[in-house]
Amino acid sequence: MVFHLPIDRDPQEVCRRLAERGLPNLFIPSPDSFAGIDEIPVLGSGKLDLRALADLARARFAAGGAS
């Protein structure tokens, strides 16, 4: 799952541009795996809150899709 802040690009365009830059297909997410979120969860230390992201991913996966 690819969490991102609101963007004006289509996920298909993002994937296409990654492929154009030579990124191996193994590392290019599918366009349906993109999910927009309002804010990136961070810990009090300013580090990325990986547990909160995992919880978001589980919730989105259980709900059956991305936004």
LINHUCOR-V277090 format. One record per residue. RES is the residue in one letter. OMEGA is omega in radians with two decimals (NA if undefined). Layout:
RES,OMEGA / RES,OMEGA
This chain:
M,3.12 / V,3.06 / F,-3.13 / H,3.02 / L,3.12 / P,-3.14 / I,3.13 / D,3.14 / R,3.07 / D,3.12 / P,3.09 / Q,3.10 / E,3.12 / V,-3.14 / C,3.12 / R,-3.13 / R,3.06 / L,3.11 / A,3.12 / E,-3.14 / R,3.05 / G,3.10 / L,3.14 / P,-3.12 / N,-3.14 / L,-3.08 / F,3.12 / I,-3.13 / P,3.06 / S,-3.10 / P,-3.13 / D,3.13 / S,3.14 / F,3.11 / A,3.13 / G,3.05 / I,-3.07 / D,3.14 / E,3.11 / I,3.14 / P,3.11 / V,3.09 / L,3.09 / G,3.13 / S,-3.10 / G,3.12 / K,3.10 / L,3.13 / D,-3.08 / L,3.12 / R,3.12 / A,3.09 / L,3.10 / A,3.10 / D,3.09 / L,-3.14 / A,3.11 / R,-3.14 / A,3.13 / R,3.14 / F,3.12 / A,3.13 / A,3.05 / G,3.08 / G,-3.13 / A,3.11 / S,NA
